[in-house]
Amino acid sequence: KSCDLPRADHSQKQCIAGQFEIEHLQSRSGGSMEPLVLGTAVAGGVCWAGGIVGKRLGVDKVPGTSSTGLLSALITFNYIVASALPALVALATVDGVNEVVQSQKWRTNVPAVVILGSASGLGTLLSVCALSLAAPLRTSSIVALVANSVNAAGQPVMLALVFGGLGSIAALSWAGIAAIVVGVILLDLSFGEWLRGAQDVDERVAFSDAEASKDKAKNAAASWISPALDAVACAALAGICWDIGGVGDRLSVYNVPEHLTKPWSAMGNLCASIGTVVPSLVALCCYSRETYEQVLSLQGWRERILRVSLLGVCSGLGSLLVTYAESQLKEGESGATVTSVASGVYTFIGALLIGIIWAEKPTKFQLCGALLVLTGIICLGISG
């Protein structure tokens, strides 16, 4: 009623200001912001999918030599450095960077963001190693699905444990996570089915030679099985490392001031990238000069690195979009839905693109697993 009294000019202004603030808060917590947040997360996932195609291009048709590990580290390093470029561009085009840097909250969180970013960088390095092992066996799409599905299912649980408790995850979100987990199990079963098929082929080839022995057949089968299992192990570990790194991404923009969301997102993404580059940089220091000479002698290695770097920029744009989406969440929200949607889109589209580009025919188990992952994405999106 005080707003209707003409004599109370000061009180009237306070009341109007209070009403405006309430309406503004309601608009932030209402449904109008939610489609924008989820749409940004989906766009980030699509950009991430372009990034994994770049990593697959980097390890395409690489001869199985001792230089494979160095090439994986070199690809990872260039990929991560390129992915930091969108954050640098964003920092150059937004205001408020100085205010972010001077914030005590920012200074407190930076060390943890960088350390957790190194876990994400280790995951990227492991994912490239997994793809390099799987590429000759034509199973890179399966390996990509395994790594990204572990990330998509595990990261919301990790974020909920750190920021909001498991009770902050809605029932429909749990259903989506369960669908993704079952999808990963089906992918593992499909990999086992492929291994048995590969072993049968190698045994038939070995026994087609009149001089072939059982030992030769077993060795031929082992030459397929060992790198295949190593690829799956690296992919699963990569997904777990990304789950840990996702905590740093959320921490970098957790409960930030509304007027600083854009510069804070860019700074958070850049600091995470600093930590992300550390594992590949350490790996590059572990190889001899002779190994470097082997890599540099590979035909077309410059074009390979350039393609990886360009698609790394695409992945960096995805990280910037996801970080911005997380900065738009309400106070107290863990960000589980945003990361689940982005990771789920990344998982499905990334594996689909790899399968199409490199003509890797999916099995029935793979199709069922991919559909379950997509179902999980839809459940997480609706529950958001």
C-alpha positions as YAML, in Angstrom:
chain: A
units: angstrom
residues:
- id: 1
  name: LYS
  ca: [0.00, 0.00, 0.00]
- id: 2
  name: SER
  ca: [2.89, 2.37, 0.65]
- id: 3
  name: CYS
  ca: [3.53, 2.43, -3.08]
- id: 4
  name: ASP
  ca: [0.12, 4.05, -3.61]
- id: 5
  name: LEU
  ca: [0.80, 6.96, -1.21]
- id: 6
  name: PRO
  ca: [1.86, 10.07, -3.15]
- id: 7
  name: ARG
  ca: [3.45, 11.69, -0.11]
- id: 8
  name: ALA
  ca: [5.96, 8.91, 0.51]
- id: 9
  name: ASP
  ca: [8.28, 9.57, -2.46]
- id: 10
  name: HIS
  ca: [11.37, 7.97, -0.85]
- id: 11
  name: SER
  ca: [9.42, 4.97, 0.42]
- id: 12
  name: GLN
  ca: [7.72, 4.67, -2.94]
- id: 13
  name: LYS
  ca: [11.07, 4.47, -4.72]
- id: 14
  name: GLN
  ca: [12.26, 1.84, -2.25]
- id: 15
  name: CYS
  ca: [9.10, -0.20, -2.75]
- id: 16
  name: ILE
  ca: [9.34, -0.03, -6.54]
- id: 17
  name: ALA
  ca: [12.99, -1.00, -6.34]
- id: 18
  name: GLY
  ca: [12.11, -3.92, -4.08]
- id: 19
  name: GLN
  ca: [9.37, -5.11, -6.43]
- id: 20
  name: PHE
  ca: [11.74, -4.87, -9.39]
- id: 21
  name: GLU
  ca: [14.36, -6.91, -7.53]
- id: 22
  name: ILE
  ca: [11.83, -9.63, -6.67]
- id: 23
  name: GLU
  ca: [10.60, -9.79, -10.28]
- id: 24
  name: HIS
  ca: [14.21, -9.95, -11.50]
- id: 25
  name: LEU
  ca: [15.02, -12.82, -9.15]
- id: 26
  name: GLN
  ca: [11.89, -14.64, -10.21]
- id: 27
  name: SER
  ca: [12.84, -14.27, -13.86]
- id: 28
  name: ARG
  ca: [16.30, -15.70, -13.11]
- id: 29
  name: SER
  ca: [14.87, -18.73, -11.34]
- id: 30
  name: GLY
  ca: [11.97, -19.25, -13.71]
- id: 31
  name: GLY
  ca: [11.65, -21.27, -16.87]
- id: 32
  name: SER
  ca: [12.71, -18.41, -19.22]
- id: 33
  name: MET
  ca: [16.38, -18.87, -18.30]
- id: 34
  name: GLU
  ca: [16.33, -22.65, -18.33]
- id: 35
  name: PRO
  ca: [15.98, -23.21, -22.11]
- id: 36
  name: LEU
  ca: [18.87, -20.82, -22.69]
- id: 37
  name: VAL
  ca: [21.09, -22.68, -20.21]
- id: 38
  name: LEU
  ca: [20.26, -26.10, -21.65]
- id: 39
  name: GLY
  ca: [20.55, -24.85, -25.23]
- id: 40
  name: THR
  ca: [24.01, -23.46, -24.47]
- id: 41
  name: ALA
  ca: [24.98, -26.81, -22.92]
- id: 42
  name: VAL
  ca: [23.81, -28.67, -26.04]
- id: 43
  name: ALA
  ca: [25.79, -26.28, -28.28]
- id: 44
  name: GLY
  ca: [28.84, -26.88, -26.11]
- id: 45
  name: GLY
  ca: [28.43, -30.64, -26.48]
- id: 46
  name: VAL
  ca: [28.23, -30.33, -30.27]
- id: 47
  name: CYS
  ca: [31.47, -28.31, -30.31]
- id: 48
  name: TRP
  ca: [33.12, -30.92, -28.09]
- id: 49
  name: ALA
  ca: [32.08, -33.59, -30.62]
- id: 50
  name: GLY
  ca: [34.03, -31.70, -33.29]
- id: 51
  name: GLY
  ca: [37.01, -31.82, -30.94]
- id: 52
  name: ILE
  ca: [37.02, -35.60, -30.62]
- id: 53
  name: VAL
  ca: [36.92, -35.89, -34.41]
- id: 54
  name: GLY
  ca: [40.08, -33.77, -34.40]
- id: 55
  name: LYS
  ca: [41.78, -36.14, -31.95]
- id: 56
  name: ARG
  ca: [40.78, -39.09, -34.14]
- id: 57
  name: LEU
  ca: [42.22, -37.33, -37.20]
- id: 58
  name: GLY
  ca: [45.45, -36.82, -35.31]
- id: 59
  name: VAL
  ca: [46.01, -40.55, -34.80]
- id: 60
  name: ASP
  ca: [44.69, -41.68, -38.19]
- id: 61
  name: LYS
  ca: [46.97, -44.05, -40.11]
- id: 62
  name: VAL
  ca: [49.84, -43.73, -37.67]
- id: 63
  name: PRO
  ca: [52.42, -46.53, -38.05]
- id: 64
  name: GLY
  ca: [52.75, -48.72, -34.98]
- id: 65
  name: THR
  ca: [56.16, -47.53, -33.82]
- id: 66
  name: SER
  ca: [57.71, -46.38, -30.57]
- id: 67
  name: SER
  ca: [56.92, -42.80, -31.63]
- id: 68
  name: THR
  ca: [53.16, -43.34, -31.22]
- id: 69
  name: GLY
  ca: [53.23, -42.24, -27.57]
- id: 70
  name: LEU
  ca: [55.11, -39.04, -28.39]
- id: 71
  name: LEU
  ca: [52.75, -38.28, -31.26]
- id: 72
  name: SER
  ca: [49.77, -38.72, -28.90]
- id: 73
  name: ALA
  ca: [51.35, -36.31, -26.40]
- id: 74
  name: LEU
  ca: [52.15, -33.82, -29.15]
- id: 75
  name: ILE
  ca: [48.61, -33.99, -30.51]
- id: 76
  name: THR
  ca: [47.18, -33.54, -27.01]
- id: 77
  name: PHE
  ca: [49.42, -30.53, -26.31]
- id: 78
  name: ASN
  ca: [48.47, -28.74, -29.53]
- id: 79
  name: TYR
  ca: [44.81, -29.66, -29.08]
- id: 80
  name: ILE
  ca: [44.67, -28.18, -25.58]
- id: 81
  name: VAL
  ca: [46.61, -25.03, -26.48]
- id: 82
  name: ALA
  ca: [44.28, -24.44, -29.43]
- id: 83
  name: SER
  ca: [41.21, -25.05, -27.25]
- id: 84
  name: ALA
  ca: [42.30, -22.16, -24.99]
- id: 85
  name: LEU
  ca: [42.07, -19.64, -27.85]
- id: 86
  name: PRO
  ca: [38.29, -19.00, -27.56]
- id: 87
  name: ALA
  ca: [38.75, -18.11, -23.88]
- id: 88
  name: LEU
  ca: [41.54, -15.67, -24.79]
- id: 89
  name: VAL
  ca: [39.34, -14.07, -27.45]
- id: 90
  name: ALA
  ca: [36.47, -13.81, -24.97]
- id: 91
  name: LEU
  ca: [38.72, -12.12, -22.41]
- id: 92
  name: ALA
  ca: [39.70, -9.52, -25.00]
- id: 93
  name: THR
  ca: [36.08, -8.67, -25.80]
- id: 94
  name: VAL
  ca: [34.39, -8.49, -22.37]
- id: 95
  name: ASP
  ca: [34.57, -5.99, -19.54]
- id: 96
  name: GLY
  ca: [35.12, -6.70, -15.87]
- id: 97
  name: VAL
  ca: [38.26, -8.85, -16.09]
- id: 98
  name: ASN
  ca: [40.13, -6.66, -13.59]
- id: 99
  name: GLU
  ca: [37.27, -6.92, -11.14]
- id: 100
  name: VAL
  ca: [37.35, -10.70, -11.42]
- id: 101
  name: VAL
  ca: [41.11, -10.87, -10.86]
- id: 102
  name: GLN
  ca: [40.89, -8.62, -7.80]
- id: 103
  name: SER
  ca: [38.11, -10.70, -6.23]
- id: 104
  name: GLN
  ca: [39.16, -12.61, -3.11]
- id: 105
  name: LYS
  ca: [36.85, -15.47, -4.05]
- id: 106
  name: TRP
  ca: [38.55, -15.79, -7.43]
- id: 107
  name: ARG
  ca: [42.03, -15.83, -5.91]
- id: 108
  name: THR
  ca: [40.98, -18.49, -3.43]
- id: 109
  name: ASN
  ca: [39.58, -20.81, -6.09]
- id: 110
  name: VAL
  ca: [42.29, -20.47, -8.76]
- id: 111
  name: PRO
  ca: [44.78, -23.03, -7.32]
- id: 112
  name: ALA
  ca: [42.08, -25.71, -7.03]
- id: 113
  name: VAL
  ca: [40.82, -24.94, -10.55]
- id: 114
  name: VAL
  ca: [44.32, -25.35, -12.02]
- id: 115
  name: ILE
  ca: [45.01, -28.58, -10.09]
- id: 116
  name: LEU
  ca: [41.67, -30.12, -11.07]
- id: 117
  name: GLY
  ca: [42.28, -28.96, -14.64]
- id: 118
  name: SER
  ca: [45.41, -31.14, -14.71]
- id: 119
  name: ALA
  ca: [43.17, -34.16, -14.07]
- id: 120
  name: SER
  ca: [41.11, -33.19, -17.09]
- id: 121
  name: GLY
  ca: [44.31, -32.83, -19.13]
- id: 122
  name: LEU
  ca: [45.38, -36.33, -18.11]
- id: 123
  name: GLY
  ca: [42.00, -37.56, -19.31]
- id: 124
  name: THR
  ca: [42.53, -35.89, -22.69]
- id: 125
  name: LEU
  ca: [45.96, -37.48, -23.01]
- id: 126
  name: LEU
  ca: [44.54, -40.91, -22.13]
- id: 127
  name: SER
  ca: [41.70, -40.47, -24.63]
- id: 128
  name: VAL
  ca: [44.16, -39.71, -27.43]
- id: 129
  name: CYS
  ca: [46.21, -42.78, -26.46]
- id: 130
  name: ALA
  ca: [43.02, -44.87, -26.49]
- id: 131
  name: LEU
  ca: [42.11, -43.61, -29.96]
- id: 132
  name: SER
  ca: [45.63, -44.29, -31.25]
- id: 133
  name: LEU
  ca: [45.34, -47.89, -30.00]
- id: 134
  name: ALA
  ca: [41.83, -48.37, -31.38]
- id: 135
  name: ALA
  ca: [42.29, -46.68, -34.78]
- id: 136
  name: PRO
  ca: [44.13, -49.61, -36.47]
- id: 137
  name: LEU
  ca: [41.48, -51.98, -35.11]
- id: 138
  name: ARG
  ca: [38.63, -49.81, -36.45]
- id: 139
  name: THR
  ca: [37.01, -49.55, -33.03]
- id: 140
  name: SER
  ca: [37.64, -45.87, -32.25]
- id: 141
  name: SER
  ca: [33.91, -45.08, -32.19]
- id: 142
  name: ILE
  ca: [33.40, -47.68, -29.44]
- id: 143
  name: VAL
  ca: [36.35, -46.34, -27.46]
- id: 144
  name: ALA
  ca: [35.00, -42.79, -27.80]
- id: 145
  name: LEU
  ca: [31.60, -43.93, -26.55]
- id: 146
  name: VAL
  ca: [33.13, -45.69, -23.55]
- id: 147
  name: ALA
  ca: [35.21, -42.67, -22.48]
- id: 148
  name: ASN
  ca: [32.48, -40.10, -22.98]
- id: 149
  name: SER
  ca: [29.74, -42.25, -21.45]
- id: 150
  name: VAL
  ca: [31.80, -42.77, -18.28]
- id: 151
  name: ASN
  ca: [32.16, -39.00, -18.16]
- id: 152
  name: ALA
  ca: [28.49, -38.32, -18.88]
- id: 153
  name: ALA
  ca: [27.27, -40.68, -16.15]
- id: 154
  name: GLY
  ca: [29.93, -39.97, -13.53]
- id: 155
  name: GLN
  ca: [30.23, -36.20, -13.67]
- id: 156
  name: PRO
  ca: [26.74, -35.30, -12.39]
- id: 157
  name: VAL
  ca: [27.25, -37.62, -9.42]
- id: 158
  name: MET
  ca: [30.68, -36.09, -8.74]
- id: 159
  name: LEU
  ca: [29.30, -32.54, -8.94]
- id: 160
  name: ALA
  ca: [26.33, -33.38, -6.76]
- id: 161
  name: LEU
  ca: [28.60, -34.89, -4.09]
- id: 162
  name: VAL
  ca: [30.84, -31.81, -4.02]
- id: 163
  name: PHE
  ca: [28.33, -29.00, -4.44]
- id: 164
  name: GLY
  ca: [24.82, -30.10, -3.60]
- id: 165
  name: GLY
  ca: [24.62, -33.63, -2.22]
- id: 166
  name: LEU
  ca: [23.06, -36.60, -3.98]
- id: 167
  name: GLY
  ca: [19.65, -35.33, -2.92]
- id: 168
  name: SER
  ca: [20.02, -32.45, -5.37]
- id: 169
  name: ILE
  ca: [19.75, -34.91, -8.30]
- id: 170
  name: ALA
  ca: [16.15, -35.37, -9.40]
- id: 171
  name: ALA
  ca: [14.62, -38.82, -9.84]
- id: 172
  name: LEU
  ca: [14.44, -38.38, -13.60]
- id: 173
  name: SER
  ca: [18.12, -37.41, -13.63]
- id: 174
  name: TRP
  ca: [18.93, -40.66, -11.82]
- id: 175
  name: ALA
  ca: [16.96, -42.49, -14.52]
- id: 176
  name: GLY
  ca: [19.02, -40.73, -17.18]
- id: 177
  name: ILE
  ca: [22.27, -41.63, -15.44]
- id: 178
  name: ALA
  ca: [21.11, -45.25, -15.13]
- id: 179
  name: ALA
  ca: [20.32, -45.34, -18.86]
- id: 180
  name: ILE
  ca: [23.81, -44.06, -19.67]
- id: 181
  name: VAL
  ca: [25.41, -46.64, -17.36]
- id: 182
  name: VAL
  ca: [23.47, -49.48, -19.01]
- id: 183
  name: GLY
  ca: [24.48, -48.06, -22.39]
- id: 184
  name: VAL
  ca: [28.14, -48.23, -21.37]
- id: 185
  name: ILE
  ca: [27.67, -51.85, -20.28]
- id: 186
  name: LEU
  ca: [26.20, -52.70, -23.68]
- id: 187
  name: LEU
  ca: [29.14, -50.99, -25.35]
- id: 188
  name: ASP
  ca: [31.52, -53.11, -23.31]
- id: 189
  name: LEU
  ca: [29.60, -56.22, -24.33]
- id: 190
  name: SER
  ca: [29.79, -55.16, -27.97]
- id: 191
  name: PHE
  ca: [33.54, -54.75, -27.59]
- id: 192
  name: GLY
  ca: [33.79, -58.28, -26.22]
- id: 193
  name: GLU
  ca: [31.74, -59.52, -29.17]
- id: 194
  name: TRP
  ca: [34.15, -57.76, -31.53]
- id: 195
  name: LEU
  ca: [37.18, -59.25, -29.75]
- id: 196
  name: ARG
  ca: [35.80, -62.77, -30.16]
- id: 197
  name: GLY
  ca: [35.20, -62.08, -33.86]
- id: 198
  name: ALA
  ca: [38.71, -60.71, -34.31]
- id: 199
  name: GLN
  ca: [40.19, -63.73, -32.58]
- id: 200
  name: ASP
  ca: [38.24, -66.11, -34.83]
- id: 201
  name: VAL
  ca: [39.43, -64.26, -37.94]
- id: 202
  name: ASP
  ca: [43.05, -64.35, -36.85]
- id: 203
  name: GLU
  ca: [42.82, -68.06, -36.01]
- id: 204
  name: ARG
  ca: [41.35, -68.85, -39.43]
- id: 205
  name: VAL
  ca: [44.09, -66.85, -41.14]
- id: 206
  name: ALA
  ca: [46.77, -68.56, -39.09]
- id: 207
  name: PHE
  ca: [45.43, -72.05, -39.68]
- id: 208
  name: SER
  ca: [45.00, -71.44, -43.40]
- id: 209
  name: ASP
  ca: [48.77, -71.77, -43.67]
- id: 210
  name: ALA
  ca: [49.79, -75.43, -43.67]
- id: 211
  name: GLU
  ca: [52.81, -74.64, -41.48]
- id: 212
  name: ALA
  ca: [50.86, -72.62, -38.94]
- id: 213
  name: SER
  ca: [50.76, -73.89, -35.39]
- id: 214
  name: LYS
  ca: [48.47, -73.30, -32.44]
- id: 215
  name: ASP
  ca: [51.05, -71.02, -30.86]
- id: 216
  name: LYS
  ca: [51.11, -68.86, -33.97]
- id: 217
  name: ALA
  ca: [47.32, -68.62, -33.93]
- id: 218
  name: LYS
  ca: [47.30, -67.61, -30.28]
- id: 219
  name: ASN
  ca: [49.96, -64.98, -30.90]
- id: 220
  name: ALA
  ca: [47.99, -63.60, -33.83]
- id: 221
  name: ALA
  ca: [44.85, -63.33, -31.70]
- id: 222
  name: ALA
  ca: [46.80, -61.74, -28.85]
- id: 223
  name: SER
  ca: [48.13, -59.09, -31.22]
- id: 224
  name: TRP
  ca: [44.52, -57.90, -31.58]
- id: 225
  name: ILE
  ca: [43.26, -58.43, -28.04]
- id: 226
  name: SER
  ca: [46.05, -56.75, -26.07]
- id: 227
  name: PRO
  ca: [45.85, -53.28, -27.70]
- id: 228
  name: ALA
  ca: [42.06, -53.50, -27.74]
- id: 229
  name: LEU
  ca: [41.86, -54.06, -23.99]
- id: 230
  name: ASP
  ca: [44.45, -51.33, -23.42]
- id: 231
  name: ALA
  ca: [42.30, -48.95, -25.46]
- id: 232
  name: VAL
  ca: [39.21, -49.69, -23.36]
- id: 233
  name: ALA
  ca: [41.17, -49.25, -20.13]
- id: 234
  name: CYS
  ca: [42.59, -45.90, -21.29]
- id: 235
  name: ALA
  ca: [39.13, -44.76, -22.37]
- id: 236
  name: ALA
  ca: [37.54, -45.63, -19.02]
- id: 237
  name: LEU
  ca: [40.34, -43.89, -17.09]
- id: 238
  name: ALA
  ca: [39.97, -40.85, -19.35]
- id: 239
  name: GLY
  ca: [36.28, -40.60, -18.45]
- id: 240
  name: ILE
  ca: [37.08, -40.79, -14.73]
- id: 241
  name: CYS
  ca: [39.73, -38.06, -15.05]
- id: 242
  name: TRP
  ca: [37.23, -35.85, -16.88]
- id: 243
  name: ASP
  ca: [34.76, -36.40, -14.02]
- id: 244
  name: ILE
  ca: [37.35, -35.03, -11.59]
- id: 245
  name: GLY
  ca: [38.25, -32.16, -13.90]
- id: 246
  name: GLY
  ca: [34.59, -31.18, -14.19]
- id: 247
  name: VAL
  ca: [34.60, -30.26, -10.51]
- id: 248
  name: GLY
  ca: [37.19, -27.59, -11.28]
- id: 249
  name: ASP
  ca: [35.11, -26.23, -14.17]
- id: 250
  name: ARG
  ca: [32.09, -25.84, -11.89]
- id: 251
  name: LEU
  ca: [34.16, -24.43, -9.04]
- id: 252
  name: SER
  ca: [35.58, -21.72, -11.32]
- id: 253
  name: VAL
  ca: [32.08, -20.21, -11.83]
- id: 254
  name: TYR
  ca: [30.28, -21.31, -8.66]
- id: 255
  name: ASN
  ca: [27.91, -18.58, -7.36]
- id: 256
  name: VAL
  ca: [29.55, -15.75, -9.29]
- id: 257
  name: PRO
  ca: [28.13, -12.18, -9.32]
- id: 258
  name: GLU
  ca: [25.56, -11.83, -12.08]
- id: 259
  name: HIS
  ca: [27.24, -8.84, -13.76]
- id: 260
  name: LEU
  ca: [30.53, -10.77, -14.00]
- id: 261
  name: THR
  ca: [29.33, -14.05, -15.48]
- id: 262
  name: LYS
  ca: [30.96, -13.52, -18.90]
- id: 263
  name: PRO
  ca: [34.46, -12.43, -17.77]
- id: 264
  name: TRP
  ca: [34.37, -14.94, -14.90]
- id: 265
  name: SER
  ca: [33.48, -17.77, -17.32]
- id: 266
  name: ALA
  ca: [36.32, -16.83, -19.67]
- id: 267
  name: MET
  ca: [38.84, -16.55, -16.83]
- id: 268
  name: GLY
  ca: [37.70, -19.85, -15.33]
- id: 269
  name: ASN
  ca: [38.04, -21.62, -18.65]
- id: 270
  name: LEU
  ca: [41.51, -20.14, -19.22]
- id: 271
  name: CYS
  ca: [42.79, -21.16, -15.76]
- id: 272
  name: ALA
  ca: [41.42, -24.68, -16.25]
- id: 273
  name: SER
  ca: [43.29, -24.82, -19.58]
- id: 274
  name: ILE
  ca: [46.54, -23.90, -17.82]
- id: 275
  name: GLY
  ca: [46.19, -26.97, -15.62]
- id: 276
  name: THR
  ca: [44.98, -29.10, -18.51]
- id: 277
  name: VAL
  ca: [48.17, -28.63, -20.53]
- id: 278
  name: VAL
  ca: [50.47, -29.85, -17.72]
- id: 279
  name: PRO
  ca: [50.18, -33.68, -18.24]
- id: 280
  name: SER
  ca: [50.92, -33.52, -21.97]
- id: 281
  name: LEU
  ca: [53.78, -31.09, -21.36]
- id: 282
  name: VAL
  ca: [55.31, -33.49, -18.83]
- id: 283
  name: ALA
  ca: [54.88, -36.35, -21.32]
- id: 284
  name: LEU
  ca: [56.67, -34.38, -24.04]
- id: 285
  name: CYS
  ca: [59.68, -33.99, -21.75]
- id: 286
  name: CYS
  ca: [59.99, -37.76, -21.30]
- id: 287
  name: TYR
  ca: [61.02, -38.64, -24.88]
- id: 288
  name: SER
  ca: [64.46, -38.67, -26.43]
- id: 289
  name: ARG
  ca: [65.71, -36.66, -29.36]
- id: 290
  name: GLU
  ca: [65.71, -39.76, -31.56]
- id: 291
  name: THR
  ca: [62.00, -40.28, -30.92]
- id: 292
  name: TYR
  ca: [61.28, -36.68, -31.85]
- id: 293
  name: GLU
  ca: [63.17, -37.20, -35.09]
- id: 294
  name: GLN
  ca: [60.99, -40.22, -35.88]
- id: 295
  name: VAL
  ca: [57.81, -38.18, -35.38]
- id: 296
  name: LEU
  ca: [59.05, -35.23, -37.41]
- id: 297
  name: SER
  ca: [59.97, -37.59, -40.24]
- id: 298
  name: LEU
  ca: [56.36, -38.81, -40.57]
- id: 299
  name: GLN
  ca: [54.79, -37.68, -43.81]
- id: 300
  name: GLY
  ca: [52.23, -34.90, -43.40]
- id: 301
  name: TRP
  ca: [52.74, -34.40, -39.67]
- id: 302
  name: ARG
  ca: [52.37, -30.61, -40.01]
- id: 303
  name: GLU
  ca: [48.98, -30.93, -41.73]
- id: 304
  name: ARG
  ca: [47.95, -33.46, -39.05]
- id: 305
  name: ILE
  ca: [48.79, -31.03, -36.23]
- id: 306
  name: LEU
  ca: [47.04, -28.16, -38.05]
- id: 307
  name: ARG
  ca: [43.79, -30.14, -38.39]
- id: 308
  name: VAL
  ca: [43.94, -31.14, -34.74]
- id: 309
  name: SER
  ca: [44.54, -27.52, -33.69]
- id: 310
  name: LEU
  ca: [41.62, -26.17, -35.73]
- id: 311
  name: LEU
  ca: [39.20, -28.69, -34.24]
- id: 312
  name: GLY
  ca: [40.78, -28.01, -30.84]
- id: 313
  name: VAL
  ca: [39.53, -24.43, -31.20]
- id: 314
  name: CYS
  ca: [36.06, -25.88, -31.79]
- id: 315
  name: SER
  ca: [36.38, -27.91, -28.58]
- id: 316
  name: GLY
  ca: [37.56, -24.82, -26.70]
- id: 317
  name: LEU
  ca: [34.47, -22.95, -27.83]
- id: 318
  name: GLY
  ca: [32.42, -25.83, -26.43]
- id: 319
  name: SER
  ca: [34.16, -25.56, -23.06]
- id: 320
  name: LEU
  ca: [33.51, -21.82, -23.01]
- id: 321
  name: LEU
  ca: [29.82, -22.36, -23.76]
- id: 322
  name: VAL
  ca: [29.43, -25.01, -21.05]
- id: 323
  name: THR
  ca: [31.27, -22.88, -18.49]
- id: 324
  name: TYR
  ca: [29.02, -19.93, -19.35]
- id: 325
  name: ALA
  ca: [25.94, -22.13, -19.00]
- id: 326
  name: GLU
  ca: [27.11, -23.19, -15.54]
- id: 327
  name: SER
  ca: [27.64, -19.56, -14.54]
- id: 328
  name: GLN
  ca: [23.96, -18.87, -15.31]
- id: 329
  name: LEU
  ca: [22.71, -21.43, -12.78]
- id: 330
  name: LYS
  ca: [20.94, -20.36, -9.62]
- id: 331
  name: GLU
  ca: [22.77, -20.17, -6.33]
- id: 332
  name: GLY
  ca: [23.27, -23.60, -4.79]
- id: 333
  name: GLU
  ca: [22.75, -25.59, -8.01]
- id: 334
  name: SER
  ca: [25.50, -28.12, -8.61]
- id: 335
  name: GLY
  ca: [25.55, -27.92, -12.43]
- id: 336
  name: ALA
  ca: [24.96, -31.67, -12.77]
- id: 337
  name: THR
  ca: [22.28, -31.26, -15.44]
- id: 338
  name: VAL
  ca: [24.33, -28.87, -17.57]
- id: 339
  name: THR
  ca: [27.38, -31.13, -17.63]
- id: 340
  name: SER
  ca: [25.27, -34.24, -18.19]
- id: 341
  name: VAL
  ca: [23.51, -32.77, -21.21]
- id: 342
  name: ALA
  ca: [26.75, -31.43, -22.72]
- id: 343
  name: SER
  ca: [28.63, -34.68, -22.10]
- id: 344
  name: GLY
  ca: [25.73, -36.75, -23.41]
- id: 345
  name: VAL
  ca: [25.47, -34.78, -26.65]
- id: 346
  name: TYR
  ca: [29.25, -35.00, -26.99]
- id: 347
  name: THR
  ca: [29.12, -38.75, -26.43]
- id: 348
  name: PHE
  ca: [26.44, -39.49, -28.99]
- id: 349
  name: ILE
  ca: [27.37, -37.08, -31.78]
- id: 350
  name: GLY
  ca: [31.13, -37.64, -31.39]
- id: 351
  name: ALA
  ca: [30.83, -41.41, -31.78]
- id: 352
  name: LEU
  ca: [28.34, -40.98, -34.63]
- id: 353
  name: LEU
  ca: [30.68, -38.69, -36.57]
- id: 354
  name: ILE
  ca: [33.65, -41.04, -36.06]
- id: 355
  name: GLY
  ca: [31.58, -44.01, -37.20]
- id: 356
  name: ILE
  ca: [30.43, -42.19, -40.33]
- id: 357
  name: ILE
  ca: [33.76, -40.62, -41.34]
- id: 358
  name: TRP
  ca: [35.82, -43.78, -40.83]
- id: 359
  name: ALA
  ca: [33.08, -46.22, -41.92]
- id: 360
  name: GLU
  ca: [33.02, -48.16, -38.65]
- id: 361
  name: LYS
  ca: [29.88, -50.27, -38.85]
- id: 362
  name: PRO
  ca: [28.05, -50.45, -35.51]
- id: 363
  name: THR
  ca: [26.90, -53.75, -34.03]
- id: 364
  name: LYS
  ca: [23.47, -54.32, -32.49]
- id: 365
  name: PHE
  ca: [24.90, -53.84, -29.01]
- id: 366
  name: GLN
  ca: [26.49, -50.56, -30.07]
- id: 367
  name: LEU
  ca: [23.21, -49.25, -31.48]
- id: 368
  name: CYS
  ca: [21.31, -50.23, -28.35]
- id: 369
  name: GLY
  ca: [23.98, -48.63, -26.18]
- id: 370
  name: ALA
  ca: [23.89, -45.42, -28.23]
- id: 371
  name: LEU
  ca: [20.10, -45.26, -27.99]
- id: 372
  name: LEU
  ca: [20.25, -45.71, -24.22]
- id: 373
  name: VAL
  ca: [22.80, -42.90, -23.98]
- id: 374
  name: LEU
  ca: [20.48, -40.68, -26.04]
- id: 375
  name: THR
  ca: [17.57, -41.63, -23.75]
- id: 376
  name: GLY
  ca: [19.67, -40.66, -20.77]
- id: 377
  name: ILE
  ca: [20.42, -37.28, -22.37]
- id: 378
  name: ILE
  ca: [16.69, -36.63, -22.90]
- id: 379
  name: CYS
  ca: [15.89, -37.59, -19.29]
- id: 380
  name: LEU
  ca: [18.60, -35.29, -17.95]
- id: 381
  name: GLY
  ca: [17.40, -32.45, -20.17]
- id: 382
  name: ILE
  ca: [13.77, -32.80, -19.08]
- id: 383
  name: SER
  ca: [14.72, -33.03, -15.41]
- id: 384
  name: GLY
  ca: [16.76, -29.83, -15.69]
...
